[in-house]
């Protein structure tokens, strides 16, 4: 998996357990530049697992994680990890029920995303 540069696994109804399994595998994909994982019903637990793995993806330039019902906790986990993705140019995270706390966390993380060109 070390050479994998793009993973498009959206719209598969992975749920929290599937999201956690994918998240574990992401730690072995240092070259990953594109992660498209929208519409997978990850929920807060799956979002937290993916968020924890994003810190390993320093080459990530595009993240699509919308429509996963991440909630405030999953959103905050994703937001915290964004500080470790300096190359991120595209972030799509709509329809996640982040609420004020999750939205604030994402907003605060934007200061770290100097390459961001699409939100």
C-alpha positions as CSV (number, residue, x, y, z in Angstrom):
1,X,0.0,0.0,0.0
2,X,3.0,2.4,0.3
3,X,2.7,3.5,-3.3
4,X,-1.1,4.1,-3.3
5,X,-1.8,7.7,-4.3
6,X,-5.6,7.7,-4.7
7,X,-8.3,5.9,-2.8
8,X,-11.9,6.4,-3.9
9,X,-14.2,4.4,-1.7
10,X,-17.2,6.6,-1.5
11,X,-20.9,5.6,-1.4
12,X,-20.3,2.1,0.1
13,X,-22.2,2.3,3.4
14,X,-19.1,1.2,5.3
15,X,-20.4,2.3,8.7
16,X,-18.3,2.9,11.8
17,X,-16.6,-0.5,11.7
18,X,-15.7,-0.4,8.0
19,X,-14.5,3.2,8.5
20,X,-12.2,2.0,11.4
21,X,-10.8,-0.8,9.2
22,X,-10.1,1.7,6.3
23,X,-8.6,4.1,8.9
24,X,-6.2,1.4,10.1
25,X,-5.0,0.8,6.5
26,X,-4.5,4.5,5.8
27,X,-1.5,4.5,8.2
28,X,0.3,2.4,5.6
29,X,-0.3,4.8,2.7
30,X,2.2,7.6,3.0
31,X,1.9,8.6,-0.6
32,X,-1.9,9.0,-0.6
33,X,-2.8,12.3,-2.2
34,X,-6.5,11.8,-2.8
35,X,-9.0,10.3,-0.3
36,X,-12.6,10.2,-1.4
37,X,-14.7,8.6,1.3
38,X,-18.1,10.4,1.2
39,X,-21.5,8.8,1.8
40,X,-20.3,6.0,3.9
41,X,-22.3,6.4,7.1
42,X,-19.1,6.5,9.2
43,X,-20.8,8.3,12.1
44,X,-18.8,9.8,15.0
45,X,-16.8,6.7,15.7
46,X,-15.7,6.1,12.1
47,X,-15.0,9.8,11.7
48,X,-12.8,9.8,14.8
49,X,-10.9,6.7,13.5
50,X,-10.3,8.3,10.1
51,X,-9.3,11.6,11.8
52,X,-6.7,9.8,13.8
53,X,-5.2,8.3,10.6
54,X,-5.1,11.5,8.7
55,X,-2.1,12.6,10.7
56,X,-0.1,10.0,8.8
57,X,-1.1,11.4,5.4
58,X,1.2,14.4,5.0
59,X,1.0,14.2,1.1
60,X,-2.8,14.4,1.1
61,X,-4.0,17.1,-1.3
62,X,-7.7,16.2,-1.6
63,X,-10.2,15.0,1.1
64,X,-13.8,14.3,0.3
65,X,-15.6,13.1,3.5
66,X,-19.0,14.6,3.1
67,X,-22.3,12.9,4.0
68,X,-21.0,10.7,6.7
69,X,-23.0,12.0,9.8
70,X,-19.7,12.6,11.6
71,X,-21.3,14.7,14.3
72,X,-19.3,17.1,16.5
73,X,-16.9,14.5,17.8
74,X,-16.0,13.0,14.4
75,X,-15.8,16.5,12.9
76,X,-13.4,17.6,15.7
77,X,-11.2,14.6,15.1
78,X,-11.0,15.3,11.4
79,X,-10.3,19.0,12.1
80,X,-7.5,18.2,14.6
81,X,-5.8,16.0,12.0
82,X,-6.0,18.6,9.3
83,X,-3.1,20.4,11.0
84,X,-0.9,17.5,9.7
85,X,-2.0,17.8,6.1
86,X,-0.1,20.9,4.8
87,X,-0.6,20.0,1.1
88,X,-4.4,19.8,1.4
89,X,-5.8,21.9,-1.4
90,X,-9.4,20.5,-1.6
91,X,-11.6,19.8,1.4
92,X,-15.2,18.6,0.9
93,X,-17.0,17.9,4.2
94,X,-20.6,18.9,3.8
95,X,-23.7,17.1,5.3
96,X,-22.0,15.9,8.4
97,X,-24.2,17.3,11.2
98,X,-21.1,18.9,12.8
99,X,-23.0,21.4,14.9
100,X,-21.5,24.5,16.4
101,X,-18.6,22.6,18.2
102,X,-17.6,20.6,15.1
103,X,-17.9,23.7,12.9
104,X,-15.8,25.7,15.2
105,X,-13.1,23.0,15.3
106,X,-13.0,22.8,11.5
107,X,-13.0,26.6,11.3
108,X,-10.0,26.8,13.6
109,X,-8.1,24.2,11.6
110,X,-8.4,26.2,8.4
111,X,-5.5,28.5,9.6
112,X,-3.2,25.5,9.1
113,X,-4.3,24.8,5.6
114,X,-2.2,27.3,3.6
115,X,-2.5,25.3,0.3
116,X,-6.3,25.1,0.5
117,X,-8.0,26.4,-2.6
118,X,-11.4,24.7,-2.5
119,X,-13.7,24.3,0.5
